[in-house]
Amino acid sequence: MKRQKILFLDRKNALSLQVQLSAQLKGLVQSGQLNAGDPLPSTRELAAELKVSRNTVVYAYERLISEGYLNSRIRSRVYVSDTAPELRSAAQRSEKQQGIRADIRVPTASYSDGPKPFRPCQPDVQLFPLAIWNRLRGKALRSTNRSLLHYNSEATLGFRPLRENLAAYLRDSRGVVCEWWQIAITSGSQQALYLLANLLLKQNDTVFMEDPGYIGAVRAWKSAGANIQYLPIDQHGVVLPPLKSTAATIVYVTPSRQFPTGASLSLARRLALVKRAASVNTWIVEDDYDSEFRYIAPPLPSLQSLDSGNRVIYVGTFSKLLFPSLRLGYAVLPKALVEPFAELKSTAEDHGPMIDQATLAAFMDSGAFYSHIRRCRKNYAERQQTFLDAVEKGSLPLDFRYRDGGMNLTGFLPAGCDDRGWSERLKGRGLDVPALSQYAQRPVERGLVFGFTAFTPAQIRQGVEKMLKLDLHKTMR
């Protein structure tokens, strides 16, 4: 065969050269252009002809030998296997049955280049001290003598040193009242919500849910067959219905900074909520997703710190503090729920990623965790001010009412505006700005939700310039 006309390796292809070569040789056998007993060139000859390394050809040949397409004879060349006709027939039957072409390309995985301005709830991973993390990761592996590489079924609720460090941190920073063994480490806060839904809810139980609110929580409650009663938000946070109304099994709230509006739940309503929960045996799920980032005043105490009836379940995440792909969250459980939660979690996973948990424990031990939070708080405060200054300079028709902290700012629009229409126009300019109504189940005040924490001051100013060019003063109805 004239191989230079039959074999062609594309160096721009996402598939490796050895994969391309083995696939093309296999195709020649399956199509009958190479028959049983035909010799193939030596690895040196073919490597020189295709201008690739000899190893590329060796690996391709070895792959086809293992699949039965080629045979290797001692002190001789590689030949097409005697079973080639059977392999060819099998391939043809498979193509007819499945409608698959032999030359189809396998899709390759793609990875995010990072969020577009102004996607909400995104930490700046460039601020994360990756070198320190990697050093502590190696140290954790060495100090545990590879025990982290085994199954750790006894650690269903997480790596004990991490739970101990987290308990101390939450007591000091958020006033959370707990022992380390009340903390469950989860695969992000979303897993915590899903497990709580399936632990606490029966079919058609009622859940009180903020509206607008976190869509991930809505999905968790619906997965357990709950009926959701959506509660409005005002300047003091969620508005609870009268006590005589339908009793709820769960009340889900984001009291420190309501997502997505940014309003904080007032002290009077916090006290009323925990008192109500104790009197009617309702569970409160407190999602404290970005409470570390307050720029004007100290963080508000957690709702859990006010709870004397053991009805509050405190949920948090490291995704927004450190980096999203870490996928570590936690739930602080009332004592009565620790064992049933552990039993349910063991059906979902024997244990979480122990190496990452051990690294995070060391990260907290070293003090780098606290330094990172301070660094982020400083940078995020500056970025929030940069964003607000740029918007004010451009005189955009947006009302930013809640500016005391957080990772997002909601700009409320004039009455009658179509926030989803504005969101789509911004998307056309390369900006990711969700509409406030996108998070709502009922008609709500219109607005746009801007994230600012993942973007440099220069990126923020450029993003606002793109908004100005769209002339958003023109109301879309």
C-alpha positions as CSV (number, residue, x, y, z in Angstrom):
1,M,0.0,0.0,0.0
2,K,1.1,3.6,-0.5
3,R,1.0,4.5,3.1
4,Q,1.8,8.2,2.6
5,K,-1.5,8.6,0.7
6,I,-3.5,6.4,3.2
7,L,-2.2,7.5,6.6
8,F,-2.4,11.1,7.7
9,L,-1.8,12.4,11.2
10,D,-3.4,15.8,12.0
11,R,-1.3,17.5,14.7
12,K,-4.0,20.1,15.3
13,N,-6.5,17.3,16.2
14,A,-7.4,17.0,19.9
15,L,-6.8,13.2,19.6
16,S,-3.2,12.1,20.3
17,L,-1.1,10.9,17.3
18,Q,-1.0,7.3,18.5
19,V,-4.8,7.2,18.8
20,Q,-5.1,8.6,15.3
21,L,-2.6,6.1,13.9
22,S,-4.2,3.1,15.6
23,A,-7.7,4.2,14.5
24,Q,-6.6,4.6,10.9
25,L,-4.8,1.2,10.8
26,K,-7.9,-0.4,12.3
27,G,-10.0,1.3,9.6
28,L,-7.7,-0.2,6.9
29,V,-8.2,-3.7,8.3
30,Q,-12.0,-3.2,8.7
31,S,-12.4,-1.9,5.1
32,G,-10.3,-4.7,3.6
33,Q,-7.4,-2.5,2.4
34,L,-5.2,-4.6,4.8
35,N,-5.8,-8.3,4.7
36,A,-4.9,-11.2,7.0
37,G,-1.1,-11.9,6.8
38,D,-0.2,-8.6,5.3
39,P,3.1,-7.2,6.8
40,L,3.3,-3.8,8.3
41,P,6.4,-1.6,8.1
42,S,8.7,-1.7,11.1
43,T,8.2,0.8,13.8
44,R,11.3,2.7,12.7
45,E,10.3,2.9,9.0
46,L,6.7,4.1,9.7
47,A,7.9,6.6,12.3
48,A,10.4,8.1,9.8
49,E,7.7,8.1,7.1
50,L,5.1,9.9,9.2
51,K,7.7,12.1,11.0
52,V,6.7,11.0,14.5
53,S,8.5,9.4,17.4
54,R,9.1,5.7,17.2
55,N,7.1,5.3,20.5
56,T,4.0,6.7,18.8
57,V,4.1,3.8,16.3
58,V,5.0,1.3,19.0
59,Y,2.1,2.3,21.2
60,A,-0.3,2.2,18.2
61,Y,0.9,-1.3,17.2
62,E,0.7,-2.6,20.8
63,R,-2.9,-1.3,21.1
64,L,-4.0,-3.1,17.9
65,I,-2.1,-6.3,18.9
66,S,-4.1,-6.3,22.3
67,E,-7.3,-5.8,20.3
68,G,-6.6,-8.7,18.0
69,Y,-6.1,-6.8,14.8
70,L,-2.3,-7.4,14.5
71,N,0.1,-10.1,15.4
72,S,3.8,-9.8,16.4
73,R,6.1,-12.6,15.4
74,I,9.4,-13.0,17.2
75,R,12.4,-11.4,15.3
76,S,10.0,-10.5,12.5
77,R,7.7,-7.7,11.5
78,V,4.1,-7.1,12.6
79,Y,1.4,-8.7,10.5
80,V,-2.3,-8.3,10.1
81,S,-3.9,-10.9,12.3
82,D,-5.5,-14.1,10.8
83,T,-8.7,-13.1,12.6
84,A,-9.0,-9.9,10.5
85,P,-11.9,-11.2,8.4
86,E,-14.0,-11.9,11.5
87,L,-13.1,-8.5,13.0
88,R,-14.1,-6.9,9.7
89,S,-17.5,-8.6,9.7
90,A,-18.1,-7.8,13.3
91,A,-17.4,-4.1,12.6
92,Q,-19.7,-4.0,9.6
93,R,-22.5,-5.6,11.6
94,S,-22.0,-3.1,14.4
95,E,-22.2,-0.2,11.9
96,K,-25.4,-1.5,10.4
97,Q,-27.0,-2.0,13.7
98,Q,-26.0,1.2,15.4
99,G,-25.6,3.5,12.4
100,I,-22.0,4.4,13.5
101,R,-19.3,5.4,11.1
102,A,-15.8,4.1,11.7
103,D,-14.3,7.5,11.2
104,I,-16.4,9.3,13.8
105,R,-14.5,11.5,16.2
106,V,-14.8,11.2,19.9
107,P,-15.8,14.5,21.5
108,T,-13.2,15.9,23.8
109,A,-13.8,17.4,27.2
110,S,-13.9,21.2,27.5
111,Y,-13.0,23.2,30.5
112,S,-14.2,26.6,31.6
113,D,-12.0,29.6,31.0
114,G,-13.7,31.3,33.9
115,P,-16.9,33.3,34.4
116,K,-17.9,36.2,32.2
117,P,-18.7,39.5,33.9
118,F,-20.9,39.8,35.8
119,R,-21.8,36.3,36.8
120,P,-23.0,36.1,40.4
121,C,-21.5,34.1,43.3
122,Q,-18.0,33.6,41.7
123,P,-14.9,33.8,43.9
124,D,-11.7,35.1,42.3
125,V,-9.6,31.9,42.1
126,Q,-6.5,34.0,41.1
127,L,-6.4,35.2,44.8
128,F,-6.2,31.7,46.1
129,P,-2.8,30.7,47.4
130,L,-2.3,27.6,45.3
131,A,1.3,27.1,46.2
132,I,0.5,26.9,49.9
133,W,-2.4,24.6,49.2
134,N,-0.2,22.2,47.2
135,R,2.5,22.2,49.8
136,L,0.0,21.4,52.6
137,R,-1.6,18.7,50.4
138,G,1.8,17.0,50.1
139,K,2.4,17.3,53.8
140,A,-1.0,15.8,54.6
141,L,-0.3,12.8,52.4
142,R,3.1,12.3,54.0
143,S,1.9,12.7,57.6
144,T,-0.9,10.2,57.2
145,N,1.3,7.6,55.7
146,R,-1.1,7.0,52.7
147,S,-4.0,6.1,55.0
148,L,-6.0,8.7,53.1
149,L,-5.8,6.6,50.0
150,H,-7.9,3.8,51.6
151,Y,-11.6,3.5,52.0
152,N,-12.6,5.5,55.1
153,S,-16.1,4.3,55.8
154,E,-15.8,5.4,59.5
155,A,-15.5,9.0,58.2
156,T,-18.9,9.2,56.6
157,L,-19.4,12.7,58.1
158,G,-16.0,13.8,57.2
159,F,-12.3,14.0,58.3
160,R,-12.3,14.7,62.1
161,P,-9.5,17.3,62.2
162,L,-11.5,19.3,59.5
163,R,-14.7,19.1,61.5
164,E,-12.9,20.2,64.7
165,N,-11.3,23.2,62.9
166,L,-14.5,24.1,61.3
167,A,-16.4,24.0,64.6
168,A,-13.9,26.4,66.2
169,Y,-14.1,28.7,63.2
170,L,-17.9,28.8,63.2
171,R,-18.1,29.4,66.9
172,D,-15.6,32.3,66.7
173,S,-16.8,34.0,63.5
174,R,-20.5,33.2,63.3
175,G,-21.5,32.4,66.9
176,V,-22.6,29.0,65.9
177,V,-23.2,26.8,69.0
178,C,-22.0,23.2,68.2
179,E,-19.6,20.4,68.9
180,W,-17.3,19.1,66.2
181,W,-19.3,15.8,65.9
182,Q,-22.4,17.8,64.9
183,I,-20.8,18.9,61.7
184,A,-21.2,16.8,58.5
185,I,-18.9,17.5,55.6
186,T,-20.7,17.3,52.3
187,S,-20.0,17.5,48.6
188,G,-21.0,21.2,48.5
189,S,-24.0,22.8,50.1
190,Q,-26.2,21.4,47.4
191,Q,-25.7,17.9,48.6
192,A,-26.5,19.0,52.1
193,L,-29.8,20.4,51.0
194,Y,-30.6,17.3,49.0
195,L,-29.9,15.0,51.9
196,L,-31.9,17.2,54.3
197,A,-34.8,17.1,51.9
198,N,-34.8,13.4,51.8
199,L,-34.3,13.0,55.5
200,L,-36.9,15.5,56.8
201,L,-39.6,15.6,54.2
202,K,-42.4,13.2,53.2
203,Q,-44.5,13.4,50.1
204,N,-46.6,16.6,50.1
205,D,-45.0,18.1,53.2
206,T,-44.9,21.9,53.1
207,V,-41.7,24.0,52.7
208,F,-41.6,27.7,53.2
209,M,-39.2,29.2,50.6
210,E,-38.0,32.7,49.9
211,D,-39.1,34.2,46.6
212,P,-37.0,35.2,44.8
213,G,-34.6,32.6,46.1
214,Y,-32.0,30.0,45.5
215,I,-33.2,27.7,42.7
216,G,-30.9,24.8,43.9
217,A,-32.9,24.7,47.1
218,V,-36.2,24.6,45.2
219,R,-34.9,21.6,43.2
220,A,-33.9,19.9,46.5
221,W,-37.3,20.3,48.1
222,K,-39.1,19.2,44.9
223,S,-36.9,16.1,44.7
224,A,-38.6,14.9,47.9
225,G,-42.1,15.6,46.7
226,A,-42.7,18.7,48.9
227,N,-45.2,21.4,48.3
228,I,-43.5,24.8,48.3
229,Q,-45.1,27.9,49.6
230,Y,-43.2,30.9,48.3
231,L,-42.8,33.9,50.7
232,P,-42.1,37.5,49.6
233,I,-39.0,39.5,50.5
234,D,-39.0,43.1,51.7
235,Q,-36.3,45.4,53.1
236,H,-36.3,43.4,56.3
237,G,-35.9,40.0,54.7
238,V,-38.4,37.2,54.3
239,V,-42.0,37.9,55.3
240,L,-43.5,34.9,57.2
241,P,-47.2,34.1,56.9
242,P,-49.5,34.3,59.9
243,L,-48.9,31.6,62.5
244,K,-52.3,30.1,61.9
245,S,-51.5,29.5,58.3
246,T,-50.3,26.1,56.9
247,A,-47.6,24.6,59.1
248,A,-44.3,24.0,57.4
249,T,-41.9,21.1,57.9
250,I,-39.0,23.2,56.7
251,V,-38.4,27.0,56.4
252,Y,-35.5,27.7,54.2
253,V,-33.8,31.1,54.6
254,T,-30.7,33.0,53.7
255,P,-30.8,35.5,56.7
256,S,-27.4,37.1,56.6
257,R,-27.7,38.2,53.0
258,Q,-30.9,37.1,51.2
259,F,-30.1,35.5,47.9
260,P,-30.5,37.1,45.4
261,T,-31.8,40.5,46.6
262,G,-29.2,41.2,49.3
263,A,-31.6,42.1,52.1
264,S,-30.7,41.0,55.7
265,L,-33.3,39.5,58.0
266,S,-34.0,41.9,60.8
267,L,-33.3,40.8,64.4
268,A,-37.1,41.0,65.3
269,R,-37.9,38.6,62.5
270,R,-35.0,36.3,63.4
271,L,-36.3,36.0,66.9
272,A,-39.9,35.5,65.7
273,L,-38.7,32.8,63.3
274,V,-36.8,30.7,65.9
275,K,-39.6,31.1,68.4
276,R,-42.2,30.0,65.9
277,A,-40.1,27.0,64.8
278,A,-39.8,25.8,68.4
279,S,-43.6,26.1,69.0
280,V,-44.7,24.2,65.9
281,N,-41.7,21.8,65.5
282,T,-40.5,23.3,62.2
283,W,-37.0,22.8,61.0
284,I,-35.2,25.9,59.8
285,V,-32.5,25.5,57.2
286,E,-30.1,28.5,57.4
287,D,-28.0,28.8,54.3
288,D,-25.1,31.1,55.2
289,Y,-23.5,31.2,51.7
290,D,-21.4,34.4,51.8
291,S,-21.6,35.8,55.3
292,E,-17.8,36.2,55.5
293,F,-17.9,39.1,53.1
294,R,-19.3,42.2,54.9
295,Y,-17.6,45.5,54.0
296,I,-19.3,48.1,56.2
297,A,-20.0,46.4,59.5
298,P,-19.1,43.2,61.3
299,P,-20.9,40.0,60.2
300,L,-24.4,39.5,61.7
301,P,-24.7,36.7,64.2
302,S,-26.0,33.5,62.7
303,L,-29.7,32.5,63.1
304,Q,-28.4,29.3,64.7
305,S,-26.8,31.3,67.5
306,L,-30.2,32.5,68.6
307,D,-31.8,29.1,68.5
308,S,-32.5,27.5,72.0
309,G,-34.9,24.9,70.6
310,N,-32.4,23.0,68.4
311,R,-34.5,23.6,65.3
312,V,-31.9,25.4,63.1
313,I,-29.7,23.4,60.6
314,Y,-26.8,25.6,59.6
315,V,-25.5,25.0,56.0
316,G,-22.4,26.5,54.4
317,T,-19.9,26.0,51.7
318,F,-16.2,26.4,50.9
319,S,-16.9,26.9,47.2
320,K,-17.2,30.6,47.5
321,L,-14.5,31.1,50.1
322,L,-11.8,29.0,48.3
323,F,-12.6,27.7,44.8
324,P,-15.7,26.1,43.4
325,S,-14.2,22.8,42.1
326,L,-13.2,21.9,45.7
327,R,-16.9,20.8,46.2
328,L,-16.8,20.8,50.0
329,G,-19.7,22.1,52.0
330,Y,-21.1,21.3,55.5
331,A,-24.1,21.1,57.6
332,V,-24.2,21.8,61.4
333,L,-26.9,19.4,62.6
334,P,-29.0,19.4,65.8
335,K,-28.0,16.5,67.9
336,A,-31.1,14.5,67.1
337,L,-30.3,14.5,63.4
338,V,-26.6,13.5,63.5
339,E,-27.1,9.7,63.3
340,P,-30.0,9.7,60.8
341,F,-28.1,12.1,58.6
342,A,-25.0,10.0,58.7
343,E,-27.0,6.9,57.8
344,L,-28.6,8.6,54.8
345,K,-25.3,10.1,53.7
346,S,-23.6,6.6,53.7
347,T,-26.1,5.5,51.0
348,A,-25.0,8.4,48.8
349,E,-21.2,8.0,49.4
350,D,-19.0,6.0,51.8
351,H,-17.0,9.1,52.5
352,G,-16.0,12.3,50.7
353,P,-12.6,13.2,49.2
354,M,-10.4,12.6,52.1
355,I,-7.2,14.1,50.6
356,D,-9.0,17.4,50.0
357,Q,-10.5,17.4,53.5
358,A,-7.1,16.7,55.1
359,T,-5.6,19.5,53.0
360,L,-8.3,21.9,54.1
361,A,-7.8,21.0,57.7
362,A,-4.1,21.8,57.4
363,F,-4.9,25.0,55.5
364,M,-7.0,26.1,58.5
365,D,-4.4,24.9,61.0
366,S,-1.7,26.9,59.3
367,G,-3.6,30.2,59.4
368,A,-3.6,30.5,55.6
369,F,-7.4,30.1,55.6
370,Y,-7.9,33.2,57.7
371,S,-5.3,35.2,55.7
372,H,-7.1,34.3,52.5
373,I,-10.5,35.4,53.8
374,R,-9.0,38.8,54.9
375,R,-7.3,39.2,51.5
376,C,-10.5,38.4,49.6
377,R,-12.6,40.7,51.8
378,K,-10.3,43.6,51.1
379,N,-10.2,43.0,47.4
380,Y,-13.9,42.3,47.1
381,A,-14.7,45.5,49.0
382,E,-12.6,47.5,46.5
383,R,-14.2,45.8,43.5
384,Q,-17.7,46.5,44.9
385,Q,-16.8,50.2,45.1
386,T,-15.3,50.2,41.7
387,F,-18.5,48.7,40.3
388,L,-20.8,51.1,42.1
389,D,-18.6,54.1,41.0
390,A,-18.7,53.1,37.4
391,V,-22.4,52.5,37.4
392,E,-23.0,55.9,39.1
393,K,-20.7,57.6,36.6
394,G,-22.7,56.1,33.8
395,S,-26.1,57.2,35.4
396,L,-27.6,53.8,34.7
397,P,-31.2,53.4,35.9
398,L,-30.4,50.8,38.6
399,D,-31.2,51.1,42.3
400,F,-28.6,49.2,44.4
401,R,-30.3,49.2,47.8
402,Y,-28.2,46.6,49.7
403,R,-24.5,47.4,49.6
404,D,-23.2,46.2,53.0
405,G,-21.5,43.1,51.8
406,G,-21.8,39.9,49.8
407,M,-20.6,38.7,46.4
408,N,-23.4,40.2,44.4
409,L,-25.3,43.4,44.0
410,T,-28.9,43.5,42.8
411,G,-29.8,46.6,40.8
412,F,-33.6,47.2,40.9
413,L,-35.1,48.5,37.7
414,P,-37.8,51.2,37.2
415,A,-41.4,49.9,37.2
416,G,-42.5,48.3,34.0
417,C,-39.0,47.2,32.8
418,D,-38.4,43.8,31.3
419,D,-35.4,42.4,33.3
420,R,-35.2,39.3,31.2
421,G,-35.1,41.3,28.0
422,W,-32.3,43.4,29.5
423,S,-30.4,40.3,30.6
424,E,-30.6,38.9,27.0
425,R,-29.3,42.2,25.5
426,L,-26.4,42.1,27.9
427,K,-25.7,38.5,27.0
428,G,-25.3,39.6,23.4
429,R,-22.5,41.9,24.6
430,G,-20.7,39.0,26.3
431,L,-22.0,39.8,29.8
432,D,-23.6,37.3,32.2
433,V,-26.1,39.2,34.2
434,P,-29.2,37.2,35.3
435,A,-32.6,38.8,35.7
436,L,-34.0,38.9,39.2
437,S,-37.2,37.4,38.0
438,Q,-35.2,34.4,36.9
439,Y,-35.0,33.4,40.5
440,A,-38.7,33.9,41.3
441,Q,-41.7,31.7,41.0
442,R,-44.2,34.5,41.3
443,P,-44.3,38.1,40.0
444,V,-41.6,40.1,41.8
445,E,-39.9,43.5,41.5
446,R,-37.7,43.6,38.4
447,G,-33.9,43.8,38.6
448,L,-30.5,42.5,37.5
449,V,-28.1,40.5,39.6
450,F,-24.4,41.5,39.2
451,G,-21.5,39.5,40.6
452,F,-18.3,41.5,41.0
453,T,-15.9,39.4,43.1
454,A,-14.3,37.3,40.3
455,F,-13.4,40.3,38.2
456,T,-10.5,42.8,38.4
457,P,-11.2,46.5,38.6
458,A,-10.2,46.8,34.9
459,Q,-12.7,44.0,33.9
460,I,-15.4,45.7,35.9
461,R,-14.9,49.0,34.2
462,Q,-14.8,47.4,30.8
463,G,-18.0,45.5,31.6
464,V,-19.9,48.6,32.6
465,E,-18.7,50.4,29.5
466,K,-20.3,47.6,27.4
467,M,-23.5,48.2,29.3
468,L,-23.4,51.9,28.6
469,K,-23.1,51.3,24.9
470,L,-26.4,49.4,24.9
471,D,-28.2,52.6,26.1
472,L,-30.1,50.8,28.9
473,H,-32.0,54.0,29.7
474,K,-34.5,52.9,27.1
475,T,-37.1,51.0,29.0
476,M,-38.1,47.6,27.5
477,R,-41.6,46.6,28.2
